[in-house]
Amino acid sequence: LLFSLDIHSNYIRLIKKHQFIYLANLNNLDLSYNQIEFVENEAFYKMRLLESLNLKNNELKSIKNGTFFGAERLNKIDLSNNLIESIENKTFFRLNRLTELKLDSNKIKQLDSE
């Protein structure tokens, strides 16, 4: 069984819905240093064991509600060094184990608390 997948420093531009559905046993996924512009809702669906997700140094502009749906065990998400301007207010809803969230070096202008 595969528990860790490192595909950093490639040319990935898009993470599609259910992209990793057949890698449900992963607990670590590194997608850093790619050219990811968008992550579709439910991209990490059924990744119930995923604890660490690295998306730093990509070209993400926004993070939508539902992006992390299905990966409720996440405790670490690194979104630093992207182009993020907005994060929808329920993006991290149900991520009760999240203890580390990195958002440094982005273009965030406003945090919506509603």
Residue pairs with C-beta under 8 A, 6 or more apart in sequence:
1 25
2 23
2 25
2 26
3 25
3 26
3 27
3 28
4 26
4 27
4 28
4 29
4 30
5 23
5 26
5 28
5 29
5 30
6 28
6 30
7 30
7 31
7 34
8 30
8 31
8 32
8 33
8 34
8 54
9 32
9 33
9 34
10 33
10 34
11 34
11 35
12 31
12 34
12 35
12 36
13 34
13 35
13 36
13 37
13 38
14 36
14 37
14 38
14 39
14 40
15 31
15 36
15 38
15 39
15 40
15 43
16 40
16 43
17 40
17 41
17 42
17 43
17 45
18 42
18 43
18 45
18 46
19 40
19 43
19 44
20 26
20 29
20 43
20 44
20 47
21 45
21 46
23 47
24 46
24 47
24 48
24 49
25 49
26 47
26 49
26 50
27 49
27 50
27 51
27 52
28 50
28 51
28 52
29 44
29 47
29 50
29 52
29 53
29 54
30 54
31 53
31 54
31 55
31 58
32 54
32 55
32 56
32 57
32 58
32 78
33 56
33 57
33 58
34 57
34 58
35 58
35 59
36 55
36 58
36 59
36 60
37 58
37 59
37 60
37 61
38 60
38 61
39 55
39 60
39 63
39 64
39 67
40 67
41 64
41 65
41 66
41 67
41 69
42 66
42 69
42 70
43 67
44 50
44 53
44 67
44 68
44 69
44 70
44 71
45 69
45 70
45 71
46 70
47 70
47 71
48 70
48 71
48 72
48 73
49 73
50 71
50 73
50 74
51 73
51 74
51 75
51 76
51 97
52 74
52 75
52 76
52 77
53 68
53 71
53 74
53 76
53 77
53 78
54 78
55 77
55 78
55 79
55 82
56 78
56 79
56 80
56 81
56 82
56 102
57 80
57 81
57 82
58 81
58 82
59 82
59 83
60 79
60 82
60 83
60 84
61 82
61 83
61 84
61 85
61 86
62 84
62 85
62 86
62 87
62 88
63 79
63 84
63 86
63 87
63 88
63 91
64 88
64 91
65 88
65 89
65 90
65 91
65 93
67 91
68 74
68 77
68 91
68 92
68 95
69 94
71 95
72 94
72 95
72 96
72 97
73 97
74 95
74 97
74 98
75 97
75 98
75 99
75 100
76 98
76 99
76 100
76 101
77 95
77 98
77 100
77 101
77 102
78 100
78 102
79 101
79 102
79 103
79 106
80 102
80 103
80 104
80 105
80 106
81 104
81 105
81 106
82 105
82 106
83 106
83 107
84 103
84 106
84 107
84 108
85 106
85 107
85 108
85 109
86 108
86 109
86 110
86 112
87 103
87 108
87 111
87 112
88 112
89 112
89 113
89 114
92 98
92 101
